[in-house]
């Protein structure tokens, strides 16, 4: 289905960008998208082909689907890839080699589901799930509150994953601190009701994230990029708000950024929506303004329907103009643009934009999540 008329000059999005020591060829990022195509946690040749195909078509940086760290209660699916075990690591080496051979860069998204891990599921169904304070905000039964020993163990697990990623040749890592998963559960006041040093005010709620970032930085050294993904919305709850004011958002993010984050990946339902009343600035724009750290914008880029609508209502999201992205990019609200569903449906999406072939862009439908190309 053809895109709406494209009038803005897209060449700024094809300018290189330095993410610390990592030289990216353009500003386009492939967003992480859970696919569950890695039986027993092992990414196979099809996964390697999936990522290398998009790198070959011009994506500057690929962020893998969420990948479980080695903490035994991290995940609830045996088909989500993991970043531990010989077979899985061999699979990831093939992924990394393929992306690099195609001229791209790739980082794994390190994932712990925390209290959103359904009891009795995953590689270790006998183990209870863990959350900051045993409080659940949705229909998933409350998980066990993390002890100080649990926290130390999980932080160490993240650090091992970061070191493993570096050893495999990945170009950095992303910490999944969004969408209601473990790190986000510590950040959010509604799911973190701890009364110790890991709860309370924004600095306390940020402490777990800070320790994870610092441990990953220590494990990899100063020149290994670390991305931190954050969001207001939680899985199944688009009305959630991580911080109700810009001041509170800054209080949460300042210590995380100072711990060693190179870029904040700001996940929103629609990239163009203002974050706070009284200002047109988007959430990515506010994060960049508050922290001084580069940001990645994401959310309905190039499509007229958001993620939730596409998955629940069905149908096919139409492709749209990139003019809005260029307007916000030119206003210095973000440095990189992450694209999810459009790249899932159309591996050539970035290449088509670069050559101006807007009428060749494919649209997205929910069933595209299950395709292998």
Buried (B, 14 or more C-beta within 10 A) or exposed (E): EEBBEBEBEBEEBBEEBEBBEBEBBBBBBBBBBBBEBBEEBBBBEEBBBBBBBBBBBBBBBBBBBBBBBBBBBBBBBBBBBBBBBEEBBEBBBBBBBBBBEBEBBBBBBBBBBBBBBBBEBBBBEEBEBBBBBBBBBEEBEBBBBBEEEBBEBBBBBBBBBBBBBBEBBBBBBBBBBBBBBBBBBBBBBBBBEBEEEBBBEBEBBBBBBBBBBBBBBEBBEEEBBBBBBBBBBBBBBBEBBBBEEBEBBBBBBBBBBEBBBBBBBBBBBBBBEEBBEEEEBBBBBBBBBBBEBBBBBBBBBBBBBBBEBBEEEEEBBBBBBBBBBBEBBEEEBBBBBBBBBBBBBBBBBBBBBBEEEBEBBBBBBBEBBEEEE
